[in-house]
């Protein structure tokens, strides 16, 4: 009976986390698709493809700019919430790492701005956007760090409030700039929006009960620096490689097919990211601190199985709903120009299902700092995704890239079950 009550309490904790993240994700969903609706109508599929190129670049750059320490900050802050001395070492070390890396990324990005513009957009016309991002990347990095701190301290409501503020501001500035100035306006808005949100995140952190300026004033602690860099290797492999692979695949689609086909693929990805958003946010906000705290294999196993009991029915319902309403979703969120995307939904949804199934197990590696194993899996997955996508694009056209997504995550799920069974099922 006690065990049942404990299990119900854990379920309620997860459901509460899902509720708050669900609110933020719903607002993010609406905000994102209002922006993409404007881009789709004003610029068309080619605009969606170009904006996605820049978003992938921003994702790679900001991950490097934080030193990839965000997940490590979440884990170690969650472990030492009541230990002010240890918390100060983590906060001070992570802040200095972020400042150093953002400074270096800003300089390198500015120096290579012409090259980056050519690789992303096919010309130097948008070099000024790269320069603008390079000048403000320090605020991007600091904003990510502050959000990780809020996550690690368990301040979920504040974290969601920051995400909602970010989404609403991004909606306003990006939609306005896209409508008035087209693609250039959209890219400029993307280059500066998260910098402004830093000040909102800073306000929420300062208002936290635990906040003291002196917690950030220590020198870099070597022990925690090594621990955080273990996580940075994992984070960089998971946050840098996938966007780089997407840029490479998108460039190949543009080269051998058309830029509009690339826009259809990006539009499909945005739909997947939106409806899976509540689940993926719950995994990052709830499971990483929870699995970091649990020590016994049996406890970890129960937590994972409990997660599947909730997530699998949600996945079945959500993927089925998206498929049945796919034509309506396409027209409402984009325009009739994107209706060819309808034929791509089945393999995409299959891949989405197994993607979340795999992610739940994969969080054990993050929580338990299985660095070598995690990096190996990310590298192999990126290589498989890229070459399988290229091969199937050449063979089947645009349908090939979504079937590559499905095949990759089916294999990935069963592979993780096999190699991680000693942490979960034994």
C-alpha positions in Angstrom: 0.0 0.0 0.0 2.8 2.4 0.9 4.5 1.6 -2.4 1.3 2.3 -4.3 1.0 5.7 -2.5 4.6 6.5 -3.3 4.1 5.5 -6.9 1.0 7.7 -7.1 3.0 10.6 -5.6 5.6 10.2 -8.3 2.9 10.1 -11.0 1.5 13.3 -9.6 4.9 15.0 -9.7 5.4 14.0 -13.3 1.8 15.1 -14.2 2.3 18.5 -12.5 5.6 19.0 -14.4 3.8 18.0 -17.6 1.0 20.4 -16.8 3.3 23.4 -16.3 5.5 22.5 -19.3 2.4 21.8 -21.3 1.2 25.4 -20.8 4.6 26.7 -21.9 4.7 24.3 -24.8 1.2 25.2 -26.0 2.1 28.9 -26.1 5.4 28.0 -27.8 3.4 25.9 -30.3 1.1 28.8 -31.1 3.8 31.4 -31.2 6.1 29.3 -33.4 3.4 28.5 -35.9 2.1 32.1 -36.1 5.6 33.1 -37.1 6.0 30.3 -39.6 2.5 31.0 -41.0 3.6 34.5 -41.8 6.9 33.3 -43.3 5.1 30.6 -45.3 2.6 33.1 -46.7 4.9 36.1 -47.2 8.0 34.2 -48.4 6.9 30.6 -49.1 8.6 27.2 -48.6 12.0 28.7 -49.5 11.7 31.1 -46.6 10.9 28.3 -44.2 14.0 26.4 -45.4 16.3 29.5 -45.0 14.9 30.3 -41.5 15.5 26.7 -40.5 19.1 26.9 -41.7 19.7 29.9 -39.5 17.9 28.3 -36.5 20.1 25.2 -36.8 23.2 27.5 -36.9 22.0 29.4 -33.8 21.4 26.0 -32.0 25.0 24.8 -32.8 26.6 28.1 -31.9 24.8 28.7 -28.6 25.5 25.1 -27.5 29.2 25.6 -28.1 29.0 29.1 -26.6 27.8 27.7 -23.2 30.6 25.0 -23.3 27.7 22.5 -23.4 27.5 22.6 -19.6 23.7 23.2 -19.3 22.7 19.5 -18.6 25.6 19.2 -16.1 24.4 22.4 -14.3 20.9 20.9 -14.1 22.2 17.6 -12.7 24.7 18.9 -10.1 22.5 21.8 -8.9 19.7 19.3 -8.4 22.1 17.1 -6.3 23.4 19.9 -4.0 20.3 22.2 -3.6 20.8 22.4 0.2 24.6 22.7 0.1 25.3 26.4 -0.5 29.1 25.9 -0.7 28.9 23.3 -3.5 26.2 25.3 -5.2 28.4 28.3 -5.3 31.3 26.3 -6.8 28.9 25.0 -9.6 27.4 28.4 -10.3 30.7 30.3 -10.4 32.4 27.7 -12.5 29.6 27.4 -15.0 29.3 31.2 -15.3 33.0 31.6 -16.1 33.0 28.8 -18.6 30.0 30.3 -20.4 31.7 33.8 -20.5 34.9 32.4 -21.9 33.2 30.2 -24.6 30.7 32.9 -25.6 33.6 35.4 -26.1 35.5 32.9 -28.3 32.4 31.9 -30.3 31.5 35.6 -30.9 35.0 36.3 -32.3 35.1 33.2 -34.5 31.6 33.8 -35.8 32.4 37.4 -36.7 35.7 36.4 -38.4 34.0 33.7 -40.5 30.8 35.6 -41.2 31.2 35.6 -45.0 32.0 31.8 -45.1 29.1 31.0 -42.8 26.7 33.1 -44.9 27.7 31.3 -48.0 27.3 27.8 -46.4 23.9 28.7 -44.9 22.3 30.9 -47.6 24.4 30.4 -50.7 25.7 34.0 -50.8 27.3 36.7 -48.6 24.1 38.8 -48.7 23.2 37.8 -45.2 26.7 38.3 -43.7 25.4 41.2 -41.6 23.0 38.8 -39.8 25.9 36.5 -38.8 27.8 39.6 -37.5 24.8 40.7 -35.5 24.5 37.2 -33.9 28.2 37.1 -33.2 28.0 40.4 -31.3 25.1 39.2 -29.1 25.9 35.5 -28.6 27.1 36.2 -25.1 23.6 37.0 -24.0 22.3 33.9 -25.8 24.7 31.8 -23.8 24.0 33.5 -20.5 20.3 33.1 -21.0 20.7 29.3 -21.5 22.8 29.1 -18.4 20.2 30.9 -16.3 17.4 28.6 -17.6 19.5 25.6 -16.6 19.9 27.0 -13.1 16.2 27.5 -12.7 15.7 23.9 -13.9 18.2 22.5 -11.5 16.8 24.3 -8.5 13.4 22.9 -9.3 11.8 26.3 -10.0 9.6 24.9 -12.8 7.0 27.7 -12.7 9.7 30.3 -13.2 11.3 28.3 -16.0 8.0 28.0 -17.8 7.4 31.7 -17.3 10.7 32.5 -18.9 9.9 30.2 -21.8 6.5 31.8 -22.3 8.0 35.3 -22.2 10.6 34.1 -24.7 8.0 32.7 -27.0 5.7 35.7 -26.9 8.5 38.2 -27.5 9.9 36.0 -30.3 6.4 35.9 -31.8 6.1 39.7 -31.7 9.5 40.7 -33.1 9.9 37.9 -35.6 6.3 38.1 -37.0 6.5 41.9 -37.3 10.0 41.9 -38.9 9.0 39.1 -41.3 5.8 40.8 -42.4 7.6 44.2 -42.9 11.0 43.1 -44.3 10.6 39.5 -45.4 13.4 37.0 -45.0 15.9 39.6 -43.9 13.6 40.8 -41.1 13.0 37.2 -39.9 16.7 36.5 -39.8 17.5 39.7 -37.9 14.8 39.0 -35.3 16.2 35.5 -34.8 19.6 36.9 -34.3 18.6 39.2 -31.4 15.4 37.8 -29.8 17.0 35.5 -27.2 19.5 38.2 -26.2 16.6 40.4 -24.9 15.1 37.4 -23.1 18.3 37.1 -21.0 17.2 40.1 -19.0 13.9 38.5 -18.2 15.6 35.3 -17.1 18.0 37.3 -15.0 15.1 39.0 -13.2 13.5 35.6 -12.3 16.8 34.3 -11.0 17.5 37.4 -8.9 14.0 37.1 -7.3 14.7 33.5 -6.2 15.0 32.9 -2.5 18.4 31.3 -2.8 19.9 34.0 -4.9 23.0 35.8 -3.6 25.6 37.6 -5.8 28.4 36.0 -3.8 27.3 32.5 -5.0 28.7 33.5 -8.4 32.0 35.1 -7.3 34.2 32.1 -6.6 37.1 31.1 -8.9 36.7 28.2 -11.2 36.6 25.0 -9.2 38.7 22.3 -11.0 36.7 19.4 -9.7 33.4 20.7 -10.9 35.0 22.0 -14.1 36.0 18.5 -14.9 32.5 17.2 -14.0 30.8 19.8 -16.1 33.1 19.2 -19.1 32.1 15.5 -19.0 28.6 16.7 -19.6 29.7 19.3 -22.1 31.1 16.5 -24.3 27.8 14.7 -24.1 25.8 17.9 -24.6 27.9 19.1 -27.5 27.6 15.7 -29.3 23.8 15.8 -28.9 23.2 19.5 -29.5 25.8 20.2 -32.1 25.8 17.1 -34.3 22.1 16.9 -35.1 21.8 20.5 -36.3 24.9 20.1 -38.4 23.5 17.0 -39.9 20.2 18.8 -40.7 22.1 21.6 -42.4 24.0 19.0 -44.5 20.8 17.2 -45.4 19.0 20.4 -46.2 21.8 21.6 -48.5 21.7 18.2 -50.3 17.9 18.5 -50.8 18.3 22.0 -52.2 21.1 20.8 -54.5 19.5 17.6 -55.9 15.8 18.5 -55.5 14.5 22.0 -54.9 14.6 24.6 -52.1 10.8 24.2 -51.8 11.2 20.5 -51.1 13.6 21.5 -48.3 10.8 23.8 -47.0 8.3 20.9 -47.0 10.7 18.8 -44.9 11.4 21.7 -42.5 7.7 22.3 -42.2 7.1 18.7 -41.3 9.9 18.8 -38.7 8.3 21.9 -37.1 5.0 20.0 -36.7 6.8 17.1 -35.1 8.7 19.3 -32.7 5.5 21.1 -31.7 3.3 18.1 -30.9 6.1 16.3 -29.2 7.1 19.4 -27.3 5.2 18.6 -24.1 6.8 15.1 -23.9 10.4 16.3 -24.7 10.2 19.2 -22.2 8.9 16.9 -19.5 11.8 14.5 -20.1 14.3 17.3 -19.8 12.8 19.1 -16.9 11.5 16.1 -14.9 13.6 13.1 -15.8 17.1 14.5 -15.7 17.0 15.8 -12.1 14.9 12.7 -11.0 17.2 10.1 -12.5 20.2 12.0 -11.2 18.8 11.7 -7.7 17.9 8.0 -7.9 20.7 5.6 -7.1 19.3 2.1 -7.0 18.8 0.2 -10.2 15.3 -1.0 -9.1 14.3 2.6 -8.5 15.5 3.7 -11.9 13.7 0.8 -13.6 10.4 1.7 -11.8 10.8 5.3 -12.9 11.4 4.4 -16.5 8.5 1.9 -16.6 6.2 4.5 -14.9 7.2 6.9 -17.6 6.3 4.5 -20.4 2.9 3.9 -18.9 2.2 7.6 -19.3 4.1 8.4 -22.4 3.0 5.5 -24.7 -0.7 6.2 -24.6 0.0 9.9 -25.1 2.2 9.1 -28.1 -0.4 6.8 -29.7 -3.1 9.4 -29.2 -1.0 12.4 -30.5 0.4 10.7 -33.6 -3.0 9.3 -34.6 -4.6 12.7 -34.2 -1.9 14.4 -36.2 -2.2 11.9 -39.0 -6.0 12.2 -39.2 -5.9 16.0 -39.2 -2.7 16.3 -41.4 -4.3 18.2 -44.3 -6.1 20.6 -42.0 -2.9 21.1 -40.0 -0.9 21.9 -43.1 -3.3 24.5 -44.5 -3.9 26.1 -41.1 -0.3 26.3 -40.0 1.3 27.0 -43.4 -0.6 27.4 -46.7 -1.9 25.4 -49.7 1.6 25.6 -51.1 2.7 23.0 -48.5 0.0 20.4 -49.3 2.6 18.1 -50.9 3.9 17.6 -47.3 0.8 15.4 -46.6 2.4 12.4 -48.3 5.4 12.5 -45.8 3.5 12.1 -42.6 3.4 8.3 -42.1 7.2 7.7 -41.9 7.7 10.9 -39.9 5.2 9.9 -37.3 6.6 6.3 -37.0 10.0 7.9 -36.5 8.6 10.3 -33.9 7.1 7.5 -31.9 10.3 5.5 -31.6 12.3 8.8 -31.1 10.5 9.5 -27.8 10.6 5.8 -26.8 14.4 5.9 -27.2 14.9 9.3 -25.5 13.4 8.1 -22.3 16.0 5.4 -22.0 18.7 7.7 -23.3 18.3 10.1 -20.3 19.8 7.4 -18.1 23.2 8.1 -19.8 22.9 11.8 -19.2 21.8 11.4 -15.6 24.5 8.9 -14.8 27.2 10.6 -16.8 27.9 7.7 -19.1 30.1 10.0 -21.2 31.9 7.6 -23.6 28.8 5.6 -24.3 26.6 8.6 -24.9 29.1 10.3 -27.2 29.6 7.0 -29.2 25.8 6.7 -29.7 25.4 10.3 -30.8 28.3 10.1 -33.3 27.1 6.8 -34.8 23.5 8.1 -34.9 24.6 11.3 -36.7 26.6 9.4 -39.2 23.8 6.9 -39.9 21.2 9.7 -40.2 23.3 11.7 -42.6 24.4 8.9 -45.0 21.1 7.0 -44.8 19.2 10.3 -45.6 21.5 11.1 -48.5 21.2 7.6 -49.9 17.4 7.4 -49.6 17.0 11.0 -51.0 18.9 10.0 -54.1 16.8 6.8 -54.3 13.3 8.0 -53.4 13.4 11.8 -53.5 12.0 13.8 -50.6 10.2 10.7 -49.1 13.6 9.2 -48.6 14.6 11.7 -45.9 11.5 10.9 -43.7 11.9 7.2 -44.2 15.5 7.6 -43.0 14.1 9.3 -39.9 11.8 6.3 -39.2 14.4 3.6 -39.9 17.0 5.4 -37.8 14.8 5.7 -34.6 13.4 2.2 -34.8 16.9 0.8 -34.8 18.0 3.4 -32.2 15.3 2.4 -29.8 16.1 -1.4 -29.9 19.9 -0.6 -29.8 19.5 1.4 -26.6 17.3 -1.4 -25.1 20.1 -3.8 -25.8 23.2 -1.9 -24.5 21.5 -0.2 -21.5 19.7 -3.3 -20.2 22.2 -3.6 -17.3 21.1 -0.1 -16.1 17.4 -0.7 -16.4 16.1 -4.2 -16.9 18.6 -6.5 -15.1 
